[in-house]
Amino acid sequence: MNFKKLGNTDLKVSTICLGTMTWGEQNTQKEAFEQMNYAEEQGINFFDTAELYSVPPNKKTYGKTEEIIGNWFKEKKNRKKIILATKIAGPGLSWIRGGGLQYTEKSIEKAINDSLERLKTDFIDLYQLHWPERKTNYFGKLGYEHDSKEESWNNFKSILEILKKFIEKGKIRYIGLSNETAWGLSKYLEASKIFGLPKVMSVQNPYNLLNRTYEIGLAEISIREKSGLLAYSPLAFGFLSGKYRNKNLPEGSRINLFGEFFLRYQSANSAKAIDDYYKVAKKYNLSLTQMSLAFINSRTFVTSNIIGATNMEQLKEDIGSYDVKLNKQIIEEINSIHKNNPNPAP
């Protein structure tokens, strides 16, 4: 396994990060334990979760994934071997602390303490804000529409001041963002420098062959400011495995079960791009899965690639991608497809 520094910290995280959001919905605790055991055996030391999980989000399964991870830590007694990332949910879900603004000191304190209890640990290595509180373009929305009557939201400085308190208490070590824009990341970094507050060490945003929008503005900031991408949805919710080609809908698959939540990957342009990438993979005797993941692993602005699987066969193929190296010609062919059909599933 390869490793990269998380921001400018002394933590070295594995190139492949184990995603967990299906645990408690599509995967049982037993299956999750099997995944964690295998991942650790393969050298993965970085797990990512969230208080919101499992997904799709609902009141019944809220916090289930963290509970499963906590039970694994209790059984294995190996907490310090794992670099653990979790997230506090943003506003909008009535069953999470009333659904209002979440990045207040009261809400952050409760969220951290509840996550620590579920995870059966006394510290979180990377604590992330799951999505912005302000109205902006995220979760598949490209165009930004400004609302001059926007309700008040916590400003960047105040949020960092709150998080600093919990770093000083030892409950969290470092902070990150998720589903954030270039402007948002820049403002957090600016506030950190001006006021001597904790620095954002990572940004967890979608990045895959169907959605390379991170490259437009955020990639440069990630490299120059050492605040790298933790790439989520690297297989576009399974579409870049090829299993949904030709309108296939495998029984028990995420799209079969929850397709209405992931419509952005189901366009005609996405289907065309997937077919084109599939042809490149076959040409070079690669699986579409491993080619898609290997491309992400090769990007200099990516700190770690968050893979997720619902069975061990998928997991083994995903993790094996770290050993796949794409030559210049493959990269050129991938970029040519992207140029002709850019970001069909933003």
C-alpha positions as YAML, in Angstrom:
chain: A
units: angstrom
residues:
- id: 1
  name: MET
  ca: [0.00, 0.00, 0.00]
- id: 2
  name: ASN
  ca: [1.13, 3.53, -0.73]
- id: 3
  name: PHE
  ca: [0.77, 6.41, 1.72]
- id: 4
  name: LYS
  ca: [0.49, 10.19, 1.56]
- id: 5
  name: LYS
  ca: [0.62, 12.89, 4.18]
- id: 6
  name: LEU
  ca: [-2.72, 14.25, 5.33]
- id: 7
  name: GLY
  ca: [-2.24, 17.96, 4.69]
- id: 8
  name: ASN
  ca: [0.81, 19.17, 6.58]
- id: 9
  name: THR
  ca: [0.19, 16.84, 9.52]
- id: 10
  name: ASP
  ca: [2.42, 13.98, 10.62]
- id: 11
  name: LEU
  ca: [-0.30, 11.48, 9.66]
- id: 12
  name: LYS
  ca: [0.37, 9.26, 6.64]
- id: 13
  name: VAL
  ca: [-2.86, 7.87, 5.22]
- id: 14
  name: SER
  ca: [-3.20, 4.99, 2.78]
- id: 15
  name: THR
  ca: [-3.81, 5.80, -0.88]
- id: 16
  name: ILE
  ca: [-7.00, 3.76, -0.57]
- id: 17
  name: CYS
  ca: [-9.41, 4.81, 2.16]
- id: 18
  name: LEU
  ca: [-12.13, 2.42, 3.29]
- id: 19
  name: GLY
  ca: [-15.56, 3.97, 2.80]
- id: 20
  name: THR
  ca: [-18.32, 2.73, 5.07]
- id: 21
  name: MET
  ca: [-21.66, 4.26, 4.17]
- id: 22
  name: THR
  ca: [-23.42, 1.01, 3.20]
- id: 23
  name: TRP
  ca: [-22.85, -0.58, 6.61]
- id: 24
  name: GLY
  ca: [-26.10, -0.79, 8.50]
- id: 25
  name: GLU
  ca: [-28.24, -0.68, 5.35]
- id: 26
  name: GLN
  ca: [-26.88, -2.84, 2.52]
- id: 27
  name: ASN
  ca: [-24.28, -4.55, 4.73]
- id: 28
  name: THR
  ca: [-24.66, -6.28, 8.08]
- id: 29
  name: GLN
  ca: [-22.21, -5.82, 10.94]
- id: 30
  name: LYS
  ca: [-20.69, -9.22, 10.18]
- id: 31
  name: GLU
  ca: [-20.03, -8.19, 6.58]
- id: 32
  name: ALA
  ca: [-18.59, -4.85, 7.69]
- id: 33
  name: PHE
  ca: [-16.24, -6.63, 10.11]
- id: 34
  name: GLU
  ca: [-15.04, -8.83, 7.24]
- id: 35
  name: GLN
  ca: [-14.36, -5.74, 5.12]
- id: 36
  name: MET
  ca: [-12.46, -3.96, 7.87]
- id: 37
  name: ASN
  ca: [-10.40, -7.05, 8.66]
- id: 38
  name: TYR
  ca: [-9.41, -7.50, 5.02]
- id: 39
  name: ALA
  ca: [-8.67, -3.81, 4.50]
- id: 40
  name: GLU
  ca: [-6.40, -3.73, 7.53]
- id: 41
  name: GLU
  ca: [-4.60, -6.86, 6.32]
- id: 42
  name: GLN
  ca: [-3.96, -5.11, 2.98]
- id: 43
  name: GLY
  ca: [-2.31, -2.15, 4.69]
- id: 44
  name: ILE
  ca: [-5.23, 0.28, 4.70]
- id: 45
  name: ASN
  ca: [-5.00, 2.50, 7.77]
- id: 46
  name: PHE
  ca: [-7.63, 5.12, 6.85]
- id: 47
  name: PHE
  ca: [-11.39, 4.69, 7.41]
- id: 48
  name: ASP
  ca: [-14.02, 7.31, 6.56]
- id: 49
  name: THR
  ca: [-17.52, 7.51, 8.00]
- id: 50
  name: ALA
  ca: [-20.13, 10.06, 9.12]
- id: 51
  name: GLU
  ca: [-22.77, 10.49, 11.80]
- id: 52
  name: LEU
  ca: [-25.33, 10.54, 8.95]
- id: 53
  name: TYR
  ca: [-24.51, 7.03, 7.71]
- id: 54
  name: SER
  ca: [-25.77, 4.62, 6.62]
- id: 55
  name: VAL
  ca: [-26.99, 5.86, 3.23]
- id: 56
  name: PRO
  ca: [-29.56, 6.69, 1.95]
- id: 57
  name: PRO
  ca: [-30.00, 8.84, 5.06]
- id: 58
  name: ASN
  ca: [-32.98, 8.27, 7.30]
- id: 59
  name: LYS
  ca: [-33.83, 8.47, 10.97]
- id: 60
  name: LYS
  ca: [-33.85, 4.69, 11.42]
- id: 61
  name: THR
  ca: [-30.26, 4.08, 10.30]
- id: 62
  name: TYR
  ca: [-28.72, 7.37, 11.52]
- id: 63
  name: GLY
  ca: [-25.49, 6.58, 13.38]
- id: 64
  name: LYS
  ca: [-25.57, 2.85, 12.57]
- id: 65
  name: THR
  ca: [-22.30, 2.86, 10.64]
- id: 66
  name: GLU
  ca: [-20.39, 4.56, 13.43]
- id: 67
  name: GLU
  ca: [-21.80, 2.01, 15.87]
- id: 68
  name: ILE
  ca: [-20.55, -0.87, 13.72]
- id: 69
  name: ILE
  ca: [-17.06, 0.63, 13.53]
- id: 70
  name: GLY
  ca: [-17.07, 1.18, 17.29]
- id: 71
  name: ASN
  ca: [-18.00, -2.45, 17.88]
- id: 72
  name: TRP
  ca: [-15.10, -3.51, 15.65]
- id: 73
  name: PHE
  ca: [-12.67, -1.34, 17.61]
- id: 74
  name: LYS
  ca: [-13.95, -2.86, 20.83]
- id: 75
  name: GLU
  ca: [-13.45, -6.39, 19.53]
- id: 76
  name: LYS
  ca: [-10.08, -5.81, 17.82]
- id: 77
  name: LYS
  ca: [-8.61, -3.38, 20.34]
- id: 78
  name: ASN
  ca: [-6.74, -1.68, 17.51]
- id: 79
  name: ARG
  ca: [-8.10, 1.87, 17.53]
- id: 80
  name: LYS
  ca: [-4.66, 3.52, 17.37]
- id: 81
  name: LYS
  ca: [-3.73, 1.59, 14.22]
- id: 82
  name: ILE
  ca: [-6.51, 3.29, 12.26]
- id: 83
  name: ILE
  ca: [-6.69, 6.92, 11.13]
- id: 84
  name: LEU
  ca: [-10.38, 7.61, 11.61]
- id: 85
  name: ALA
  ca: [-12.37, 10.29, 9.80]
- id: 86
  name: THR
  ca: [-16.00, 11.15, 10.46]
- id: 87
  name: LYS
  ca: [-18.33, 14.05, 9.72]
- id: 88
  name: ILE
  ca: [-20.91, 16.28, 11.33]
- id: 89
  name: ALA
  ca: [-24.05, 16.66, 9.22]
- id: 90
  name: GLY
  ca: [-24.99, 20.08, 7.91]
- id: 91
  name: PRO
  ca: [-28.48, 21.60, 8.09]
- id: 92
  name: GLY
  ca: [-31.63, 20.29, 6.48]
- id: 93
  name: LEU
  ca: [-32.47, 17.02, 8.22]
- id: 94
  name: SER
  ca: [-35.09, 17.49, 10.91]
- id: 95
  name: TRP
  ca: [-34.13, 14.30, 12.71]
- id: 96
  name: ILE
  ca: [-30.54, 15.51, 13.29]
- id: 97
  name: ARG
  ca: [-30.60, 18.06, 16.11]
- id: 98
  name: GLY
  ca: [-33.74, 19.73, 14.75]
- id: 99
  name: GLY
  ca: [-32.41, 20.33, 11.24]
- id: 100
  name: GLY
  ca: [-31.31, 23.96, 11.68]
- id: 101
  name: LEU
  ca: [-27.80, 25.40, 11.61]
- id: 102
  name: GLN
  ca: [-25.41, 22.72, 12.84]
- id: 103
  name: TYR
  ca: [-22.01, 24.40, 13.08]
- id: 104
  name: THR
  ca: [-22.74, 26.12, 16.38]
- id: 105
  name: GLU
  ca: [-20.78, 25.26, 19.50]
- id: 106
  name: LYS
  ca: [-23.77, 23.49, 21.05]
- id: 107
  name: SER
  ca: [-24.45, 21.31, 18.00]
- id: 108
  name: ILE
  ca: [-20.79, 20.55, 17.31]
- id: 109
  name: GLU
  ca: [-20.22, 19.53, 20.93]
- id: 110
  name: LYS
  ca: [-23.20, 17.17, 20.88]
- id: 111
  name: ALA
  ca: [-22.25, 15.75, 17.48]
- id: 112
  name: ILE
  ca: [-18.66, 15.07, 18.54]
- id: 113
  name: ASN
  ca: [-19.64, 13.51, 21.86]
- id: 114
  name: ASP
  ca: [-22.29, 11.31, 20.25]
- id: 115
  name: SER
  ca: [-19.87, 10.15, 17.53]
- id: 116
  name: LEU
  ca: [-17.20, 9.37, 20.12]
- id: 117
  name: GLU
  ca: [-19.71, 7.27, 22.05]
- id: 118
  name: ARG
  ca: [-20.86, 5.34, 18.99]
- id: 119
  name: LEU
  ca: [-17.28, 4.86, 17.75]
- id: 120
  name: LYS
  ca: [-16.13, 3.75, 21.22]
- id: 121
  name: THR
  ca: [-13.11, 6.02, 21.11]
- id: 122
  name: ASP
  ca: [-11.94, 9.16, 22.88]
- id: 123
  name: PHE
  ca: [-10.60, 10.97, 19.81]
- id: 124
  name: ILE
  ca: [-11.31, 11.47, 16.11]
- id: 125
  name: ASP
  ca: [-8.33, 11.95, 13.79]
- id: 126
  name: LEU
  ca: [-10.11, 13.97, 11.09]
- id: 127
  name: TYR
  ca: [-13.39, 15.76, 11.78]
- id: 128
  name: GLN
  ca: [-15.18, 17.02, 8.67]
- id: 129
  name: LEU
  ca: [-18.08, 19.39, 7.97]
- id: 130
  name: HIS
  ca: [-20.31, 17.23, 5.76]
- id: 131
  name: TRP
  ca: [-21.74, 20.07, 3.63]
- id: 132
  name: PRO
  ca: [-21.85, 23.88, 3.79]
- id: 133
  name: GLU
  ca: [-24.48, 25.69, 5.77]
- id: 134
  name: ARG
  ca: [-24.69, 28.56, 3.30]
- id: 135
  name: LYS
  ca: [-26.68, 28.20, 0.07]
- id: 136
  name: THR
  ca: [-24.21, 27.16, -2.62]
- id: 137
  name: ASN
  ca: [-23.77, 24.61, -5.38]
- id: 138
  name: TYR
  ca: [-22.99, 21.11, -4.13]
- id: 139
  name: PHE
  ca: [-24.45, 17.58, -4.37]
- id: 140
  name: GLY
  ca: [-24.51, 17.66, -8.18]
- id: 141
  name: LYS
  ca: [-25.54, 21.27, -8.73]
- id: 142
  name: LEU
  ca: [-23.12, 23.12, -11.03]
- id: 143
  name: GLY
  ca: [-24.70, 26.55, -11.53]
- id: 144
  name: TYR
  ca: [-24.46, 28.95, -8.61]
- id: 145
  name: GLU
  ca: [-27.49, 31.15, -7.95]
- id: 146
  name: HIS
  ca: [-26.97, 33.80, -5.32]
- id: 147
  name: ASP
  ca: [-29.74, 34.41, -2.79]
- id: 148
  name: SER
  ca: [-29.46, 37.94, -1.46]
- id: 149
  name: LYS
  ca: [-32.08, 37.09, 1.18]
- id: 150
  name: GLU
  ca: [-30.18, 34.08, 2.48]
- id: 151
  name: GLU
  ca: [-30.78, 33.28, 6.13]
- id: 152
  name: SER
  ca: [-27.87, 33.83, 8.51]
- id: 153
  name: TRP
  ca: [-25.22, 31.14, 8.81]
- id: 154
  name: ASN
  ca: [-22.09, 30.73, 10.90]
- id: 155
  name: ASN
  ca: [-19.08, 32.46, 9.42]
- id: 156
  name: PHE
  ca: [-15.74, 30.77, 8.72]
- id: 157
  name: LYS
  ca: [-13.88, 32.33, 11.63]
- id: 158
  name: SER
  ca: [-16.49, 31.37, 14.22]
- id: 159
  name: ILE
  ca: [-16.62, 27.76, 13.03]
- id: 160
  name: LEU
  ca: [-12.84, 27.43, 13.21]
- id: 161
  name: GLU
  ca: [-12.83, 28.99, 16.70]
- id: 162
  name: ILE
  ca: [-15.36, 26.39, 17.86]
- id: 163
  name: LEU
  ca: [-13.43, 23.50, 16.33]
- id: 164
  name: LYS
  ca: [-10.23, 24.77, 17.92]
- id: 165
  name: LYS
  ca: [-11.78, 24.28, 21.37]
- id: 166
  name: PHE
  ca: [-12.36, 20.59, 20.69]
- id: 167
  name: ILE
  ca: [-8.86, 20.16, 19.28]
- id: 168
  name: GLU
  ca: [-7.50, 21.66, 22.49]
- id: 169
  name: LYS
  ca: [-9.65, 19.23, 24.49]
- id: 170
  name: GLY
  ca: [-8.14, 16.32, 22.53]
- id: 171
  name: LYS
  ca: [-11.46, 15.15, 21.12]
- id: 172
  name: ILE
  ca: [-10.47, 15.83, 17.51]
- id: 173
  name: ARG
  ca: [-7.02, 16.13, 15.99]
- id: 174
  name: TYR
  ca: [-7.50, 17.77, 12.60]
- id: 175
  name: ILE
  ca: [-10.32, 19.22, 10.52]
- id: 176
  name: GLY
  ca: [-11.57, 18.82, 6.97]
- id: 177
  name: LEU
  ca: [-14.39, 19.91, 4.68]
- id: 178
  name: SER
  ca: [-16.75, 18.00, 2.44]
- id: 179
  name: ASN
  ca: [-18.88, 19.01, -0.56]
- id: 180
  name: GLU
  ca: [-17.15, 22.38, -0.48]
- id: 181
  name: THR
  ca: [-16.47, 24.97, -3.19]
- id: 182
  name: ALA
  ca: [-13.23, 26.73, -4.12]
- id: 183
  name: TRP
  ca: [-14.49, 29.94, -2.51]
- id: 184
  name: GLY
  ca: [-15.44, 28.15, 0.70]
- id: 185
  name: LEU
  ca: [-12.11, 26.36, 1.03]
- id: 186
  name: SER
  ca: [-10.24, 29.61, 0.31]
- id: 187
  name: LYS
  ca: [-12.17, 31.49, 2.99]
- id: 188
  name: TYR
  ca: [-11.49, 28.81, 5.61]
- id: 189
  name: LEU
  ca: [-7.78, 28.84, 4.74]
- id: 190
  name: GLU
  ca: [-7.72, 32.64, 4.83]
- id: 191
  name: ALA
  ca: [-9.36, 32.77, 8.27]
- id: 192
  name: SER
  ca: [-6.94, 30.13, 9.53]
- id: 193
  name: LYS
  ca: [-3.91, 32.18, 8.45]
- id: 194
  name: ILE
  ca: [-5.17, 35.58, 9.62]
- id: 195
  name: PHE
  ca: [-6.43, 34.50, 13.03]
- id: 196
  name: GLY
  ca: [-4.09, 31.61, 13.83]
- id: 197
  name: LEU
  ca: [-6.89, 29.04, 13.79]
- id: 198
  name: PRO
  ca: [-6.83, 25.34, 12.79]
- id: 199
  name: LYS
  ca: [-6.12, 24.68, 9.14]
- id: 200
  name: VAL
  ca: [-8.34, 22.61, 6.85]
- id: 201
  name: MET
  ca: [-6.27, 19.52, 5.97]
- id: 202
  name: SER
  ca: [-8.53, 17.95, 3.36]
- id: 203
  name: VAL
  ca: [-11.60, 18.33, 1.18]
- id: 204
  name: GLN
  ca: [-13.88, 15.35, 0.61]
- id: 205
  name: ASN
  ca: [-15.66, 15.94, -2.69]
- id: 206
  name: PRO
  ca: [-16.90, 13.72, -5.53]
- id: 207
  name: TYR
  ca: [-14.29, 12.91, -8.17]
- id: 208
  name: ASN
  ca: [-14.46, 10.29, -10.89]
- id: 209
  name: LEU
  ca: [-14.24, 9.87, -14.67]
- id: 210
  name: LEU
  ca: [-17.81, 11.19, -15.02]
- id: 211
  name: ASN
  ca: [-17.23, 14.16, -12.74]
- id: 212
  name: ARG
  ca: [-13.85, 15.90, -12.88]
- id: 213
  name: THR
  ca: [-15.16, 19.31, -11.80]
- id: 214
  name: TYR
  ca: [-12.73, 19.32, -8.84]
- id: 215
  name: GLU
  ca: [-9.94, 19.97, -11.34]
- id: 216
  name: ILE
  ca: [-11.39, 23.34, -12.40]
- id: 217
  name: GLY
  ca: [-10.70, 25.42, -9.30]
- id: 218
  name: LEU
  ca: [-10.10, 23.24, -6.28]
- id: 219
  name: ALA
  ca: [-7.17, 21.14, -7.54]
- id: 220
  name: GLU
  ca: [-4.75, 24.07, -7.59]
- id: 221
  name: ILE
  ca: [-5.73, 25.11, -4.06]
- id: 222
  name: SER
  ca: [-5.31, 21.53, -2.84]
- id: 223
  name: ILE
  ca: [-1.75, 21.35, -4.16]
- id: 224
  name: ARG
  ca: [-0.59, 24.84, -3.23]
- id: 225
  name: GLU
  ca: [-2.18, 24.86, 0.23]
- id: 226
  name: LYS
  ca: [-1.55, 21.19, 1.07]
- id: 227
  name: SER
  ca: [-5.24, 20.54, 1.56]
- id: 228
  name: GLY
  ca: [-5.71, 17.49, -0.62]
- id: 229
  name: LEU
  ca: [-8.77, 15.80, -2.02]
- id: 230
  name: LEU
  ca: [-10.32, 12.78, -0.37]
- id: 231
  name: ALA
  ca: [-12.13, 11.55, -3.47]
- id: 232
  name: TYR
  ca: [-15.56, 10.11, -2.82]
- id: 233
  name: SER
  ca: [-17.81, 8.31, -5.30]
- id: 234
  name: PRO
  ca: [-14.73, 7.25, -7.35]
- id: 235
  name: LEU
  ca: [-16.84, 4.70, -9.23]
- id: 236
  name: ALA
  ca: [-19.83, 7.02, -9.61]
- id: 237
  name: PHE
  ca: [-21.98, 4.89, -7.31]
- id: 238
  name: GLY
  ca: [-20.99, 1.77, -9.20]
- id: 239
  name: PHE
  ca: [-21.65, 3.01, -12.74]
- id: 240
  name: LEU
  ca: [-17.91, 2.98, -13.50]
- id: 241
  name: SER
  ca: [-17.73, -0.70, -12.61]
- id: 242
  name: GLY
  ca: [-19.69, -1.29, -15.81]
- id: 243
  name: LYS
  ca: [-22.36, -3.35, -14.06]
- id: 244
  name: TYR
  ca: [-25.16, -1.00, -15.15]
- id: 245
  name: ARG
  ca: [-24.15, -0.92, -18.84]
- id: 246
  name: ASN
  ca: [-26.81, -1.70, -21.43]
- id: 247
  name: LYS
  ca: [-29.48, -0.81, -18.85]
- id: 248
  name: ASN
  ca: [-28.59, -3.73, -16.60]
- id: 249
  name: LEU
  ca: [-29.93, -3.41, -13.08]
- id: 250
  name: PRO
  ca: [-28.47, -6.18, -10.88]
- id: 251
  name: GLU
  ca: [-30.74, -7.32, -8.08]
- id: 252
  name: GLY
  ca: [-29.67, -5.90, -4.73]
- id: 253
  name: SER
  ca: [-27.44, -3.24, -6.31]
- id: 254
  name: ARG
  ca: [-27.53, 0.32, -5.01]
- id: 255
  name: ILE
  ca: [-29.30, 1.67, -8.09]
- id: 256
  name: ASN
  ca: [-31.80, -1.19, -8.03]
- id: 257
  name: LEU
  ca: [-32.61, -0.37, -4.42]
- id: 258
  name: PHE
  ca: [-32.15, 3.40, -4.27]
- id: 259
  name: GLY
  ca: [-31.92, 4.62, -7.87]
- id: 260
  name: GLU
  ca: [-34.02, 7.71, -7.22]
- id: 261
  name: PHE
  ca: [-31.24, 9.10, -4.99]
- id: 262
  name: PHE
  ca: [-28.53, 8.88, -7.67]
- id: 263
  name: LEU
  ca: [-30.14, 10.26, -10.83]
- id: 264
  name: ARG
  ca: [-27.10, 12.34, -11.85]
- id: 265
  name: TYR
  ca: [-25.30, 9.21, -13.08]
- id: 266
  name: GLN
  ca: [-28.20, 7.97, -15.21]
- id: 267
  name: SER
  ca: [-28.09, 10.40, -18.15]
- id: 268
  name: ALA
  ca: [-27.53, 9.48, -21.79]
- id: 269
  name: ASN
  ca: [-24.23, 11.38, -21.80]
- id: 270
  name: SER
  ca: [-23.05, 9.37, -18.80]
- id: 271
  name: ALA
  ca: [-23.96, 6.11, -20.51]
- id: 272
  name: LYS
  ca: [-21.99, 7.12, -23.61]
- id: 273
  name: ALA
  ca: [-18.93, 8.08, -21.55]
- id: 274
  name: ILE
  ca: [-19.08, 4.82, -19.60]
- id: 275
  name: ASP
  ca: [-19.16, 2.81, -22.82]
- id: 276
  name: ASP
  ca: [-16.19, 4.76, -24.18]
- id: 277
  name: TYR
  ca: [-14.17, 4.22, -21.00]
- id: 278
  name: TYR
  ca: [-15.13, 0.54, -21.01]
- id: 279
  name: LYS
  ca: [-13.63, 0.17, -24.51]
- id: 280
  name: VAL
  ca: [-10.35, 1.72, -23.35]
- id: 281
  name: ALA
  ca: [-10.19, -0.60, -20.36]
- id: 282
  name: LYS
  ca: [-10.81, -3.67, -22.53]
- id: 283
  name: LYS
  ca: [-8.22, -2.50, -25.06]
- id: 284
  name: TYR
  ca: [-5.53, -2.53, -22.37]
- id: 285
  name: ASN
  ca: [-6.79, -5.68, -20.60]
- id: 286
  name: LEU
  ca: [-7.95, -3.79, -17.52]
- id: 287
  name: SER
  ca: [-11.22, -3.92, -15.67]
- id: 288
  name: LEU
  ca: [-13.21, -0.69, -15.94]
- id: 289
  name: THR
  ca: [-13.26, -0.58, -12.13]
- id: 290
  name: GLN
  ca: [-9.50, -0.71, -11.73]
- id: 291
  name: MET
  ca: [-8.82, 1.71, -14.57]
- id: 292
  name: SER
  ca: [-11.26, 4.21, -13.09]
- id: 293
  name: LEU
  ca: [-9.75, 3.94, -9.62]
- id: 294
  name: ALA
  ca: [-6.14, 3.90, -10.86]
- id: 295
  name: PHE
  ca: [-6.76, 7.19, -12.67]
- id: 296
  name: ILE
  ca: [-7.82, 8.82, -9.40]
- id: 297
  name: ASN
  ca: [-4.90, 7.28, -7.51]
- id: 298
  name: SER
  ca: [-2.52, 8.91, -9.99]
- id: 299
  name: ARG
  ca: [-3.72, 12.50, -9.49]
- id: 300
  name: THR
  ca: [-1.26, 14.69, -7.57]
- id: 301
  name: PHE
  ca: [-3.99, 16.66, -5.79]
- id: 302
  name: VAL
  ca: [-5.61, 13.51, -4.37]
- id: 303
  name: THR
  ca: [-4.59, 12.49, -0.86]
- id: 304
  name: SER
  ca: [-6.74, 9.36, -0.68]
- id: 305
  name: ASN
  ca: [-9.33, 7.52, -2.75]
- id: 306
  name: ILE
  ca: [-12.43, 6.51, -0.76]
- id: 307
  name: ILE
  ca: [-13.67, 3.18, -2.07]
- id: 308
  name: GLY
  ca: [-16.82, 1.39, -0.97]
- id: 309
  name: ALA
  ca: [-18.09, -2.11, -1.56]
- id: 310
  name: THR
  ca: [-21.05, -4.28, -0.67]
- id: 311
  name: ASN
  ca: [-19.25, -7.60, -1.10]
- id: 312
  name: MET
  ca: [-15.74, -8.95, -0.74]
- id: 313
  name: GLU
  ca: [-15.20, -9.49, -4.46]
- id: 314
  name: GLN
  ca: [-15.79, -5.80, -5.09]
- id: 315
  name: LEU
  ca: [-13.61, -4.82, -2.15]
- id: 316
  name: LYS
  ca: [-10.65, -6.90, -3.31]
- id: 317
  name: GLU
  ca: [-10.85, -5.47, -6.83]
- id: 318
  name: ASP
  ca: [-11.11, -1.91, -5.50]
- id: 319
  name: ILE
  ca: [-8.17, -2.24, -3.13]
- id: 320
  name: GLY
  ca: [-6.10, -3.93, -5.83]
- id: 321
  name: SER
  ca: [-6.31, -0.76, -7.91]
- id: 322
  name: TYR
  ca: [-3.45, 0.81, -5.94]
- id: 323
  name: ASP
  ca: [-1.12, -1.59, -7.73]
- id: 324
  name: VAL
  ca: [-2.38, -0.65, -11.22]
- id: 325
  name: LYS
  ca: [-0.30, 1.96, -13.06]
- id: 326
  name: LEU
  ca: [-1.74, 3.68, -16.13]
- id: 327
  name: ASN
  ca: [0.72, 4.52, -18.89]
- id: 328
  name: LYS
  ca: [0.79, 7.81, -20.79]
- id: 329
  name: GLN
  ca: [-1.22, 6.44, -23.69]
- id: 330
  name: ILE
  ca: [-4.09, 5.25, -21.48]
- id: 331
  name: ILE
  ca: [-4.19, 8.62, -19.72]
- id: 332
  name: GLU
  ca: [-4.31, 10.40, -23.11]
- id: 333
  name: GLU
  ca: [-7.21, 8.24, -24.26]
- id: 334
  name: ILE
  ca: [-9.09, 8.87, -21.01]
- id: 335
  name: ASN
  ca: [-8.53, 12.61, -21.39]
- id: 336
  name: SER
  ca: [-9.71, 12.51, -24.99]
- id: 337
  name: ILE
  ca: [-13.03, 10.97, -23.93]
- id: 338
  name: HIS
  ca: [-13.35, 13.57, -21.19]
- id: 339
  name: LYS
  ca: [-12.66, 16.40, -23.65]
- id: 340
  name: ASN
  ca: [-15.43, 15.20, -25.98]
- id: 341
  name: ASN
  ca: [-17.94, 14.56, -23.18]
- id: 342
  name: PRO
  ca: [-16.87, 16.58, -20.14]
- id: 343
  name: ASN
  ca: [-18.42, 15.96, -16.73]
- id: 344
  name: PRO
  ca: [-21.66, 14.24, -17.78]
- id: 345
  name: ALA
  ca: [-22.53, 13.55, -14.13]
- id: 346
  name: PRO
  ca: [-21.38, 16.56, -12.04]
...
